[in-house]
Amino acid sequence: MAVTLLEIARIFATKVPGKIDADVLQLLWKTCLVGAGPGGKHTALEAVTIVLDLPPPQPGSMSGLTSIDRVSASDPKSALALQRLVQAAVWFLGENANYAASEYAWESAIPPGTALMMLDADKMVAAASSRNPTLVGALTRLQRSAFSGSWEVRIIAAQALTTMAIRSGEPYRLQIYEFLHALSQGGVQSQFSDIHISNGEDQGASGTGLGSLINPMLKVLDEMYGAQDELIKEMRNHDNAKKEWTDEELKKLYESHERLLDLVSLFCYVPRVKYLPLGPTRYIFSGACCLLAAMI
């Protein structure tokens, strides 16, 4: 049933994009994703990316398009409708990739400091890719959309990547953080230089025009990483000195936890009772973490 619904969605999106509302299409995708079961979630999410693969309208050159695609590209209204569907697909990927991939920071089986995080950047990405191809596939598509999409699509893709960064464990969060940082500075262009894609828009002095949007997102991730580093340092100091954590120190830890939760919640939903913006410290620090958990 899910396969049939996905095929119907594909036909509407490619042949008559103006005949299907973006909200209806998202509901259809969500229904298929939930109904696909664990084994079919990857396929269901891949079906969403079909919309991202559709060629933009090229009125002067129709020879390379299939009969289905030609209808959308030759009609300005259909082209505009298709653009709205692309935006919907990008948003859907960011909002549902973690669910489809069963990857959540608060359920991560990989604590910080493990062998995966000790690898160099290229090997870490390769290892992460083999561990969760569904999440990495969605991440790659969003990165391309953030770089080469229309202005509206780039904005939504940057927001979608932030959602994935907040909800994902390592090394995915770090991978997204590094991409967003490069994107805000315009330095990501070299990563996609072999694609030779241009949307024809002036991308601004930064190379993407997204700096003012991305910087607040990066600041939140910076705050999280900084607080995690500070906590690890304090944990080591207490451990080396064989000191117990005082009530005042735990109160400060709790306040930091709550402040970061408030910041994160500005960008996307996370379960407050499960989300640990200071990192999965339960893996490396049982004492204070248990006390902190009791406080929240």
Buried (B, 14 or more C-beta within 10 A) or exposed (E): EBEEBBEEBBEBBBBBBBEBBBEEBBEBBBBBBBEBEEEBBBBBBBBBBBBBEBBBBEEEEEEEBEEBBBBBBBBEEBBEBBBBBBBBBBBBBBBBBBBBBEBBBEEBEBBBEEEBBEBEEEEBBEBBBEBBEBBBBBBEBBBBBBBBBBBEBBBBBBBBBBBBBBBBBBBBBBBBBBBBBBBBEBEBEEBBEEEEEEEEEEBEEBBBBBBEBBEEBBEBBEBBBEBBEEBBEBBEEBEEEEEEBEEEBBEEBBEBBBEBBEBBBEBBEBEEEEBBBBBBBEBBBEEBBEBBEEEE
